[in-house]
Amino acid sequence: MAAKFVAAMKKVVQQPRLEAGLNRVKVSQAAADLKQFCLQNAQHNPLLTGVSSSTNPFRPQKVCSFL
């Protein structure tokens, strides 16, 4: 039982050490990178450019009726 406790505590101590060793990016730099990515890819975003009716799978189906 004590061995399990010691192993669990080692994990608790090891995690902050791992996180401290990670390279961090400043929020201002990450925001600038994200903005640049969004502006570069805006023409491919269907939420901004819309979807053509011929390729839209959610368009209302046309009803064909014979009179």
All heavy atoms as a GROMACS GRO file, in nm:
protein
  511
    1MET      N    1   0.082  -0.118   0.000
    1MET     CA    2   0.000   0.000   0.000
    1MET      C    3   0.087   0.125   0.000
    1MET      O    4   0.057   0.220  -0.069
    1MET     CB    5  -0.091  -0.001   0.122
    1MET     CG    6  -0.188   0.110   0.123
    1MET     SD    7  -0.337   0.037   0.167
    1MET     CE    8  -0.449   0.134   0.221
    2ALA      N    9   0.195   0.124   0.076
    2ALA     CA   10   0.285   0.238   0.081
    2ALA      C   11   0.355   0.258  -0.052
    2ALA      O   12   0.383   0.372  -0.091
    2ALA     CB   13   0.386   0.221   0.192
    3ALA      N   14   0.380   0.149  -0.124
    3ALA     CA   15   0.446   0.159  -0.254
    3ALA      C   16   0.357   0.232  -0.355
    3ALA      O   17   0.406   0.311  -0.436
    3ALA     CB   18   0.483   0.020  -0.305
    4LYS      N   19   0.227   0.204  -0.348
    4LYS     CA   20   0.133   0.273  -0.438
    4LYS      C   21   0.129   0.423  -0.406
    4LYS      O   22   0.123   0.505  -0.496
    4LYS     CB   23  -0.008   0.214  -0.425
    4LYS     CG   24  -0.023   0.079  -0.488
    4LYS     CD   25  -0.166   0.031  -0.480
    4LYS     CE   26  -0.181  -0.106  -0.540
    4LYS     NZ   27  -0.320  -0.152  -0.534
    5PHE      N   28   0.132   0.454  -0.279
    5PHE     CA   29   0.130   0.594  -0.237
    5PHE      C   30   0.255   0.666  -0.286
    5PHE      O   31   0.248   0.778  -0.337
    5PHE     CB   32   0.117   0.604  -0.085
    5PHE     CG   33   0.116   0.744  -0.034
    5PHE    CD1   34   0.004   0.824  -0.049
    5PHE    CD2   35   0.228   0.798   0.029
    5PHE    CE1   36   0.003   0.954  -0.003
    5PHE    CE2   37   0.229   0.929   0.075
    5PHE     CZ   38   0.115   1.007   0.059
    6VAL      N   39   0.370   0.602  -0.268
    6VAL     CA   40   0.496   0.662  -0.311
    6VAL      C   41   0.497   0.681  -0.462
    6VAL      O   42   0.540   0.786  -0.512
    6VAL     CB   43   0.617   0.576  -0.264
    6VAL    CG1   44   0.746   0.625  -0.325
    6VAL    CG2   45   0.624   0.576  -0.112
    7ALA      N   46   0.448   0.583  -0.537
    7ALA     CA   47   0.443   0.595  -0.683
    7ALA      C   48   0.351   0.709  -0.725
    7ALA      O   49   0.383   0.786  -0.817
    7ALA     CB   50   0.397   0.463  -0.745
    8ALA      N   51   0.237   0.722  -0.658
    8ALA     CA   52   0.144   0.830  -0.690
    8ALA      C   53   0.206   0.966  -0.660
    8ALA      O   54   0.189   1.061  -0.737
    8ALA     CB   55   0.014   0.811  -0.612
    9MET      N   56   0.276   0.977  -0.549
    9MET     CA   57   0.339   1.103  -0.513
    9MET      C   58   0.452   1.138  -0.610
    9MET      O   59   0.474   1.254  -0.642
    9MET     CB   60   0.392   1.100  -0.369
    9MET     CG   61   0.283   1.098  -0.264
    9MET     SD   62   0.181   1.248  -0.271
    9MET     CE   63   0.028   1.185  -0.335
   10LYS      N   64   0.523   1.038  -0.660
   10LYS     CA   65   0.628   1.064  -0.759
   10LYS      C   66   0.568   1.122  -0.886
   10LYS      O   67   0.624   1.214  -0.946
   10LYS     CB   68   0.704   0.935  -0.791
   10LYS     CG   69   0.804   0.895  -0.684
   10LYS     CD   70   0.883   0.773  -0.725
   10LYS     CE   71   0.983   0.734  -0.617
   10LYS     NZ   72   1.061   0.616  -0.656
   11LYS      N   73   0.451   1.071  -0.925
   11LYS     CA   74   0.382   1.125  -1.043
   11LYS      C   75   0.340   1.270  -1.020
   11LYS      O   76   0.350   1.353  -1.108
   11LYS     CB   77   0.261   1.040  -1.078
   11LYS     CG   78   0.294   0.911  -1.145
   11LYS     CD   79   0.168   0.837  -1.187
   11LYS     CE   80   0.201   0.706  -1.253
   11LYS     NZ   81   0.079   0.634  -1.295
   12VAL      N   82   0.292   1.297  -0.898
   12VAL     CA   83   0.249   1.433  -0.864
   12VAL      C   84   0.366   1.530  -0.872
   12VAL      O   85   0.351   1.644  -0.918
   12VAL     CB   86   0.183   1.436  -0.724
   12VAL    CG1   87   0.162   1.578  -0.675
   12VAL    CG2   88   0.051   1.360  -0.726
   13VAL      N   89   0.483   1.487  -0.829
   13VAL     CA   90   0.602   1.573  -0.831
   13VAL      C   91   0.659   1.582  -0.973
   13VAL      O   92   0.707   1.687  -1.015
   13VAL     CB   93   0.708   1.520  -0.733
   13VAL    CG1   94   0.840   1.594  -0.748
   13VAL    CG2   95   0.657   1.531  -0.589
   14GLN      N   96   0.652   1.473  -1.047
   14GLN     CA   97   0.711   1.470  -1.182
   14GLN      C   98   0.635   1.558  -1.281
   14GLN      O   99   0.696   1.620  -1.368
   14GLN     CB  100   0.715   1.326  -1.232
   14GLN     CG  101   0.791   1.307  -1.359
   14GLN     CD  102   0.795   1.161  -1.401
   14GLN    OE1  103   0.708   1.083  -1.364
   14GLN    NE2  104   0.896   1.125  -1.477
   15GLN      N  105   0.503   1.567  -1.270
   15GLN     CA  106   0.423   1.643  -1.366
   15GLN      C  107   0.463   1.791  -1.372
   15GLN      O  108   0.484   1.845  -1.480
   15GLN     CB  109   0.275   1.627  -1.335
   15GLN     CG  110   0.183   1.692  -1.436
   15GLN     CD  111   0.197   1.632  -1.575
   15GLN    OE1  112   0.221   1.513  -1.591
   15GLN    NE2  113   0.182   1.714  -1.676
   16PRO      N  114   0.474   1.862  -1.259
   16PRO     CA  115   0.517   2.002  -1.268
   16PRO      C  116   0.657   2.018  -1.326
   16PRO      O  117   0.686   2.116  -1.395
   16PRO     CB  118   0.513   2.051  -1.122
   16PRO     CG  119   0.421   1.959  -1.053
   16PRO     CD  120   0.433   1.828  -1.123
   17ARG      N  121   0.743   1.922  -1.302
   17ARG     CA  122   0.878   1.929  -1.360
   17ARG      C  123   0.871   1.920  -1.511
   17ARG      O  124   0.941   1.992  -1.583
   17ARG     CB  125   0.965   1.817  -1.305
   17ARG     CG  126   1.008   1.839  -1.162
   17ARG     CD  127   1.098   1.728  -1.115
   17ARG     NE  128   1.137   1.751  -0.976
   17ARG     CZ  129   1.188   1.660  -0.897
   17ARG    NH1  130   1.206   1.537  -0.943
   17ARG    NH2  131   1.220   1.688  -0.774
   18LEU      N  132   0.786   1.830  -1.561
   18LEU     CA  133   0.769   1.818  -1.707
   18LEU      C  134   0.712   1.948  -1.766
   18LEU      O  135   0.756   1.995  -1.870
   18LEU     CB  136   0.677   1.700  -1.740
   18LEU     CG  137   0.732   1.561  -1.715
   18LEU    CD1  138   0.624   1.456  -1.735
   18LEU    CD2  139   0.850   1.533  -1.806
   19GLU      N  140   0.611   2.003  -1.700
   19GLU     CA  141   0.547   2.125  -1.749
   19GLU      C  142   0.642   2.244  -1.743
   19GLU      O  143   0.636   2.332  -1.829
   19GLU     CB  144   0.420   2.154  -1.669
   19GLU     CG  145   0.310   2.053  -1.697
   19GLU     CD  146   0.187   2.076  -1.614
   19GLU    OE1  147   0.176   2.182  -1.549
   19GLU    OE2  148   0.100   1.987  -1.613
   20ALA      N  149   0.729   2.248  -1.645
   20ALA     CA  150   0.825   2.358  -1.634
   20ALA      C  151   0.926   2.354  -1.747
   20ALA      O  152   0.979   2.458  -1.786
   20ALA     CB  153   0.896   2.352  -1.499
   21GLY      N  154   0.952   2.237  -1.802
   21GLY     CA  155   1.049   2.224  -1.910
   21GLY      C  156   0.994   2.256  -2.048
   21GLY      O  157   1.070   2.261  -2.144
   22LEU      N  158   0.864   2.277  -2.060
   22LEU     CA  159   0.804   2.306  -2.190
   22LEU      C  160   0.835   2.448  -2.235
   22LEU      O  161   0.841   2.541  -2.153
   22LEU     CB  162   0.653   2.289  -2.183
   22LEU     CG  163   0.600   2.148  -2.159
   22LEU    CD1  164   0.449   2.153  -2.144
   22LEU    CD2  165   0.640   2.056  -2.272
   23ASN      N  166   0.856   2.463  -2.365
   23ASN     CA  167   0.872   2.598  -2.420
   23ASN      C  168   0.735   2.664  -2.428
   23ASN      O  169   0.640   2.605  -2.477
   23ASN     CB  170   0.935   2.592  -2.560
   23ASN     CG  171   1.080   2.553  -2.554
   23ASN    OD1  172   1.147   2.575  -2.454
   23ASN    ND2  173   1.129   2.493  -2.661
   24ARG      N  174   0.727   2.784  -2.384
   24ARG     CA  175   0.600   2.857  -2.381
   24ARG      C  176   0.601   2.965  -2.489
   24ARG      O  177   0.704   3.021  -2.523
   24ARG     CB  178   0.580   2.925  -2.245
   24ARG     CG  179   0.595   2.830  -2.129
   24ARG     CD  180   0.464   2.781  -2.083
   24ARG     NE  181   0.482   2.691  -1.968
   24ARG     CZ  182   0.391   2.605  -1.932
   24ARG    NH1  183   0.279   2.599  -1.996
   24ARG    NH2  184   0.412   2.527  -1.830
   25VAL      N  185   0.484   2.993  -2.540
   25VAL     CA  186   0.466   3.099  -2.639
   25VAL      C  187   0.384   3.209  -2.571
   25VAL      O  188   0.284   3.180  -2.505
   25VAL     CB  189   0.391   3.047  -2.764
   25VAL    CG1  190   0.367   3.157  -2.863
   25VAL    CG2  191   0.470   2.934  -2.827
   26LYS      N  192   0.426   3.332  -2.587
   26LYS     CA  193   0.352   3.442  -2.528
   26LYS      C  194   0.214   3.451  -2.592
   26LYS      O  195   0.197   3.422  -2.711
   26LYS     CB  196   0.426   3.574  -2.547
   26LYS     CG  197   0.554   3.583  -2.466
   26LYS     CD  198   0.618   3.718  -2.480
   26LYS     CE  199   0.742   3.728  -2.393
   26LYS     NZ  200   0.802   3.860  -2.398
   27VAL      N  201   0.116   3.491  -2.513
   27VAL     CA  202  -0.020   3.502  -2.564
   27VAL      C  203  -0.028   3.601  -2.678
   27VAL      O  204  -0.097   3.577  -2.778
   27VAL     CB  205  -0.117   3.543  -2.449
   27VAL    CG1  206  -0.256   3.570  -2.502
   27VAL    CG2  207  -0.120   3.436  -2.342
   28SER      N  208   0.045   3.711  -2.670
   28SER     CA  209   0.043   3.810  -2.776
   28SER      C  210   0.096   3.751  -2.907
   28SER      O  211   0.042   3.778  -3.015
   28SER     CB  212   0.123   3.934  -2.737
   28SER     OG  213   0.257   3.897  -2.706
   29GLN      N  214   0.199   3.668  -2.898
   29GLN     CA  215   0.254   3.605  -3.019
   29GLN      C  216   0.158   3.500  -3.074
   29GLN      O  217   0.137   3.491  -3.194
   29GLN     CB  218   0.390   3.540  -2.989
   29GLN     CG  219   0.454   3.476  -3.109
   29GLN     CD  220   0.483   3.577  -3.221
   29GLN    OE1  221   0.535   3.685  -3.195
   29GLN    NE2  222   0.448   3.542  -3.342
   30ALA      N  223   0.097   3.422  -2.986
   30ALA     CA  224   0.001   3.321  -3.031
   30ALA      C  225  -0.120   3.387  -3.096
   30ALA      O  226  -0.170   3.340  -3.199
   30ALA     CB  227  -0.044   3.235  -2.913
   31ALA      N  228  -0.166   3.499  -3.041
   31ALA     CA  229  -0.280   3.571  -3.100
   31ALA      C  230  -0.243   3.628  -3.237
   31ALA      O  231  -0.323   3.622  -3.330
   31ALA     CB  232  -0.325   3.682  -3.006
   32ALA      N  233  -0.123   3.681  -3.250
   32ALA     CA  234  -0.079   3.735  -3.378
   32ALA      C  235  -0.068   3.624  -3.483
   32ALA      O  236  -0.110   3.641  -3.598
   32ALA     CB  237   0.054   3.807  -3.363
   33ASP      N  238  -0.016   3.509  -3.443
   33ASP     CA  239  -0.006   3.395  -3.534
   33ASP      C  240  -0.144   3.346  -3.577
   33ASP      O  241  -0.166   3.314  -3.693
   33ASP     CB  242   0.072   3.281  -3.470
   33ASP     CG  243   0.219   3.313  -3.450
   33ASP    OD1  244   0.268   3.413  -3.509
   33ASP    OD2  245   0.286   3.239  -3.374
   34LEU      N  246  -0.236   3.340  -3.482
   34LEU     CA  247  -0.372   3.295  -3.512
   34LEU      C  248  -0.442   3.392  -3.606
   34LEU      O  249  -0.509   3.351  -3.701
   34LEU     CB  250  -0.451   3.279  -3.383
   34LEU     CG  251  -0.596   3.233  -3.397
   34LEU    CD1  252  -0.603   3.097  -3.465
   34LEU    CD2  253  -0.662   3.228  -3.261
   35LYS      N  254  -0.425   3.521  -3.583
   35LYS     CA  255  -0.486   3.622  -3.670
   35LYS      C  256  -0.430   3.611  -3.811
   35LYS      O  257  -0.504   3.614  -3.909
   35LYS     CB  258  -0.459   3.761  -3.613
   35LYS     CG  259  -0.518   3.872  -3.694
   35LYS     CD  260  -0.489   4.008  -3.633
   35LYS     CE  261  -0.540   4.120  -3.719
   35LYS     NZ  262  -0.506   4.252  -3.664
   36GLN      N  263  -0.300   3.594  -3.823
   36GLN     CA  264  -0.236   3.580  -3.953
   36GLN      C  265  -0.288   3.455  -4.026
   36GLN      O  266  -0.320   3.459  -4.144
   36GLN     CB  267  -0.085   3.573  -3.939
   36GLN     CG  268  -0.012   3.560  -4.071
   36GLN     CD  269   0.139   3.547  -4.051
   36GLN    OE1  270   0.188   3.541  -3.939
   36GLN    NE2  271   0.212   3.544  -4.159
   37PHE      N  272  -0.299   3.344  -3.955
   37PHE     CA  273  -0.350   3.221  -4.013
   37PHE      C  274  -0.493   3.240  -4.063
   37PHE      O  275  -0.528   3.197  -4.173
   37PHE     CB  276  -0.345   3.108  -3.911
   37PHE     CG  277  -0.406   2.980  -3.960
   37PHE    CD1  278  -0.333   2.893  -4.039
   37PHE    CD2  279  -0.537   2.947  -3.927
   37PHE    CE1  280  -0.390   2.775  -4.085
   37PHE    CE2  281  -0.594   2.829  -3.972
   37PHE     CZ  282  -0.520   2.743  -4.052
   38CYS      N  283  -0.577   3.305  -3.982
   38CYS     CA  284  -0.717   3.327  -4.020
   38CYS      C  285  -0.727   3.415  -4.144
   38CYS      O  286  -0.808   3.388  -4.234
   38CYS     CB  287  -0.794   3.389  -3.905
   38CYS     SG  288  -0.818   3.275  -3.767
   39LEU      N  289  -0.646   3.520  -4.150
   39LEU     CA  290  -0.651   3.609  -4.266
   39LEU      C  291  -0.600   3.539  -4.392
   39LEU      O  292  -0.654   3.560  -4.501
   39LEU     CB  293  -0.569   3.735  -4.238
   39LEU     CG  294  -0.628   3.828  -4.132
   39LEU    CD1  295  -0.531   3.942  -4.102
   39LEU    CD2  296  -0.762   3.883  -4.177
   40GLN      N  297  -0.499   3.454  -4.378
   40GLN     CA  298  -0.445   3.383  -4.494
   40GLN      C  299  -0.543   3.279  -4.548
   40GLN      O  300  -0.546   3.252  -4.668
   40GLN     CB  301  -0.315   3.312  -4.458
   40GLN     CG  302  -0.197   3.405  -4.442
   40GLN     CD  303  -0.072   3.330  -4.396
   40GLN    OE1  304  -0.078   3.215  -4.354
   40GLN    NE2  305   0.041   3.398  -4.403
   41ASN      N  306  -0.625   3.221  -4.461
   41ASN     CA  307  -0.714   3.113  -4.502
   41ASN      C  308  -0.861   3.156  -4.510
   41ASN      O  309  -0.948   3.070  -4.522
   41ASN     CB  310  -0.699   2.995  -4.407
   41ASN     CG  311  -0.560   2.936  -4.415
   41ASN    OD1  312  -0.522   2.884  -4.520
   41ASN    ND2  313  -0.484   2.946  -4.309
   42ALA      N  314  -0.888   3.284  -4.504
   42ALA     CA  315  -1.025   3.332  -4.503
   42ALA      C  316  -1.099   3.296  -4.632
   42ALA      O  317  -1.219   3.266  -4.629
   42ALA     CB  318  -1.028   3.483  -4.482
   43GLN      N  319  -1.030   3.294  -4.745
   43GLN     CA  320  -1.098   3.265  -4.872
   43GLN      C  321  -1.142   3.120  -4.881
   43GLN      O  322  -1.227   3.086  -4.963
   43GLN     CB  323  -1.009   3.302  -4.991
   43GLN     CG  324  -0.886   3.215  -5.008
   43GLN     CD  325  -0.766   3.264  -4.928
   43GLN    OE1  326  -0.776   3.353  -4.846
   43GLN    NE2  327  -0.651   3.204  -4.953
   44HIS      N  328  -1.090   3.032  -4.796
   44HIS     CA  329  -1.128   2.891  -4.798
   44HIS      C  330  -1.230   2.858  -4.689
   44HIS      O  331  -1.269   2.743  -4.675
   44HIS     CB  332  -1.005   2.802  -4.778
   44HIS     CG  333  -0.899   2.825  -4.880
   44HIS    ND1  334  -0.916   2.800  -5.014
   44HIS    CD2  335  -0.773   2.873  -4.867
   44HIS    CE1  336  -0.806   2.830  -5.079
   44HIS    NE2  337  -0.717   2.875  -4.992
   45ASN      N  338  -1.272   2.957  -4.612
   45ASN     CA  339  -1.363   2.934  -4.501
   45ASN      C  340  -1.508   2.951  -4.549
   45ASN      O  341  -1.550   3.061  -4.581
   45ASN     CB  342  -1.334   3.032  -4.388
   45ASN     CG  343  -1.412   3.002  -4.262
   45ASN    OD1  344  -1.518   2.941  -4.266
   45ASN    ND2  345  -1.360   3.048  -4.150
   46PRO      N  346  -1.586   2.843  -4.551
   46PRO     CA  347  -1.723   2.854  -4.600
   46PRO      C  348  -1.812   2.939  -4.510
   46PRO      O  349  -1.916   2.988  -4.555
   46PRO     CB  350  -1.772   2.710  -4.606
   46PRO     CG  351  -1.681   2.633  -4.519
   46PRO     CD  352  -1.550   2.706  -4.517
   47LEU      N  353  -1.773   2.958  -4.385
   47LEU     CA  354  -1.853   3.045  -4.298
   47LEU      C  355  -1.839   3.191  -4.338
   47LEU      O  356  -1.929   3.272  -4.313
   47LEU     CB  357  -1.812   3.027  -4.152
   47LEU     CG  358  -1.839   2.889  -4.093
   47LEU    CD1  359  -1.781   2.881  -3.952
   47LEU    CD2  360  -1.986   2.859  -4.092
   48LEU      N  361  -1.728   3.226  -4.401
   48LEU     CA  362  -1.706   3.363  -4.445
   48LEU      C  363  -1.746   3.385  -4.590
   48LEU      O  364  -1.798   3.490  -4.626
   48LEU     CB  365  -1.558   3.402  -4.426
   48LEU     CG  366  -1.505   3.399  -4.284
   48LEU    CD1  367  -1.356   3.427  -4.283
   48LEU    CD2  368  -1.579   3.500  -4.198
   49THR      N  369  -1.721   3.286  -4.674
   49THR     CA  370  -1.745   3.303  -4.817
   49THR      C  371  -1.877   3.246  -4.863
   49THR      O  372  -1.923   3.277  -4.973
   49THR     CB  373  -1.633   3.235  -4.898
   49THR    OG1  374  -1.629   3.096  -4.865
   49THR    CG2  375  -1.498   3.298  -4.867
   50GLY      N  376  -1.937   3.159  -4.785
   50GLY     CA  377  -2.062   3.096  -4.825
   50GLY      C  378  -2.034   2.969  -4.904
   50GLY      O  379  -1.923   2.944  -4.948
   51VAL      N  380  -2.138   2.892  -4.922
   51VAL     CA  381  -2.126   2.766  -4.995
   51VAL      C  382  -2.214   2.777  -5.119
   51VAL      O  383  -2.328   2.822  -5.112
   51VAL     CB  384  -2.174   2.648  -4.907
   51VAL    CG1  385  -2.169   2.517  -4.982
   51VAL    CG2  386  -2.092   2.640  -4.780
   52SER      N  387  -2.160   2.735  -5.232
   52SER     CA  388  -2.240   2.741  -5.355
   52SER      C  389  -2.356   2.643  -5.344
   52SER      O  390  -2.345   2.537  -5.282
   52SER     CB  391  -2.154   2.710  -5.477
   52SER     OG  392  -2.117   2.574  -5.476
   53SER      N  393  -2.466   2.677  -5.405
   53SER     CA  394  -2.585   2.593  -5.392
   53SER      C  395  -2.566   2.457  -5.459
   53SER      O  396  -2.630   2.360  -5.422
   53SER     CB  397  -2.707   2.665  -5.451
   53SER     OG  398  -2.685   2.691  -5.588
   54SER      N  399  -2.478   2.449  -5.557
   54SER     CA  400  -2.457   2.321  -5.624
   54SER      C  401  -2.378   2.222  -5.538
   54SER      O  402  -2.392   2.101  -5.555
   54SER     CB  403  -2.386   2.342  -5.756
   54SER     OG  404  -2.258   2.397  -5.735
   55THR      N  405  -2.296   2.270  -5.447
   55THR     CA  406  -2.216   2.181  -5.364
   55THR      C  407  -2.266   2.172  -5.220
   55THR      O  408  -2.207   2.101  -5.140
   55THR     CB  409  -2.069   2.227  -5.360
   55THR    OG1  410  -2.063   2.359  -5.306
   55THR    CG2  411  -2.006   2.224  -5.498
   56ASN      N  412  -2.373   2.240  -5.188
   56ASN     CA  413  -2.426   2.240  -5.052
   56ASN      C  414  -2.510   2.114  -5.028
   56ASN      O  415  -2.616   2.098  -5.086
   56ASN     CB  416  -2.512   2.364  -5.030
   56ASN     CG  417  -2.561   2.376  -4.888
   56ASN    OD1  418  -2.537   2.288  -4.805
   56ASN    ND2  419  -2.632   2.484  -4.859
   57PRO      N  420  -2.464   2.023  -4.942
   57PRO     CA  421  -2.541   1.900  -4.918
   57PRO      C  422  -2.667   1.924  -4.835
   57PRO      O  423  -2.753   1.837  -4.827
   57PRO     CB  424  -2.443   1.811  -4.842
   57PRO     CG  425  -2.350   1.906  -4.776
   57PRO     CD  426  -2.340   2.026  -4.867
   58PHE      N  427  -2.682   2.043  -4.776
   58PHE     CA  428  -2.797   2.072  -4.690
   58PHE      C  429  -2.902   2.158  -4.759
   58PHE      O  430  -2.996   2.203  -4.695
   58PHE     CB  431  -2.749   2.140  -4.561
   58PHE     CG  432  -2.651   2.057  -4.485
   58PHE    CD1  433  -2.517   2.089  -4.484
   58PHE    CD2  434  -2.692   1.945  -4.415
   58PHE    CE1  435  -2.426   2.012  -4.414
   58PHE    CE2  436  -2.602   1.867  -4.345
   58PHE     CZ  437  -2.469   1.901  -4.344
   59ARG      N  438  -2.887   2.180  -4.888
   59ARG     CA  439  -2.986   2.262  -4.959
   59ARG      C  440  -3.119   2.187  -4.965
   59ARG      O  441  -3.122   2.063  -4.963
   59ARG     CB  442  -2.936   2.294  -5.100
   59ARG     CG  443  -2.937   2.177  -5.194
   59ARG     CD  444  -2.887   2.215  -5.333
   59ARG     NE  445  -2.886   2.101  -5.420
   59ARG     CZ  446  -2.787   2.012  -5.430
   59ARG    NH1  447  -2.679   2.027  -5.356
   59ARG    NH2  448  -2.796   1.910  -5.512
   60PRO      N  449  -3.227   2.259  -4.971
   60PRO     CA  450  -3.359   2.192  -4.980
   60PRO      C  451  -3.366   2.113  -5.112
   60PRO      O  452  -3.322   2.160  -5.217
   60PRO     CB  453  -3.458   2.307  -4.982
   60PRO     CG  454  -3.384   2.426  -4.932
   60PRO     CD  455  -3.239   2.403  -4.960
   61GLN      N  456  -3.418   1.995  -5.102
   61GLN     CA  457  -3.430   1.910  -5.220
   61GLN      C  458  -3.542   1.962  -5.309
   61GLN      O  459  -3.648   2.004  -5.261
   61GLN     CB  460  -3.460   1.765  -5.179
   61GLN     CG  461  -3.351   1.702  -5.094
   61GLN     CD  462  -3.220   1.690  -5.173
   61GLN    OE1  463  -3.220   1.659  -5.290
   61GLN    NE2  464  -3.110   1.716  -5.106
   62LYS      N  465  -3.520   1.959  -5.439
   62LYS     CA  466  -3.622   2.000  -5.534
   62LYS      C  467  -3.722   1.887  -5.549
   62LYS      O  468  -3.686   1.770  -5.557
   62LYS     CB  469  -3.558   2.033  -5.669
   62LYS     CG  470  -3.468   2.153  -5.663
   62LYS     CD  471  -3.411   2.183  -5.799
   62LYS     CE  472  -3.319   2.305  -5.791
   62LYS     NZ  473  -3.256   2.334  -5.918
   63VAL      N  474  -3.846   1.924  -5.550
   63VAL     CA  475  -3.951   1.825  -5.564
   63VAL      C  476  -3.990   1.816  -5.711
   63VAL      O  477  -4.016   1.917  -5.776
   63VAL     CB  478  -4.074   1.863  -5.478
   63VAL    CG1  479  -4.186   1.762  -5.496
   63VAL    CG2  480  -4.033   1.874  -5.333
   64CYS      N  481  -3.993   1.698  -5.760
   64CYS     CA  482  -4.031   1.676  -5.898
   64CYS      C  483  -4.172   1.618  -5.898
   64CYS      O  484  -4.197   1.512  -5.840
   64CYS     CB  485  -3.933   1.581  -5.965
   64CYS     SG  486  -3.971   1.552  -6.138
   65SER      N  487  -4.260   1.688  -5.959
   65SER     CA  488  -4.399   1.637  -5.961
   65SER      C  489  -4.450   1.638  -6.104
   65SER      O  490  -4.418   1.725  -6.185
   65SER     CB  491  -4.488   1.721  -5.872
   65SER     OG  492  -4.492   1.853  -5.917
   66PHE      N  493  -4.526   1.538  -6.136
   66PHE     CA  494  -4.587   1.529  -6.268
   66PHE      C  495  -4.734   1.566  -6.257
   66PHE      O  496  -4.805   1.520  -6.169
   66PHE     CB  497  -4.575   1.385  -6.322
   66PHE     CG  498  -4.434   1.346  -6.351
   66PHE    CD1  499  -4.360   1.275  -6.259
   66PHE    CD2  500  -4.375   1.382  -6.473
   66PHE    CE1  501  -4.230   1.238  -6.285
   66PHE    CE2  502  -4.244   1.346  -6.499
   66PHE     CZ  503  -4.171   1.274  -6.406
   67LEU      N  504  -4.778   1.650  -6.344
   67LEU     CA  505  -4.918   1.692  -6.341
   67LEU      C  506  -4.998   1.619  -6.444
   67LEU      O  507  -4.976   1.577  -6.543
   67LEU     CB  508  -4.929   1.842  -6.362
   67LEU     CG  509  -4.865   1.926  -6.252
   67LEU    CD1  510  -4.874   2.073  -6.290
   67LEU    CD2  511  -4.935   1.902  -6.120
   0.00000   0.00000   0.00000
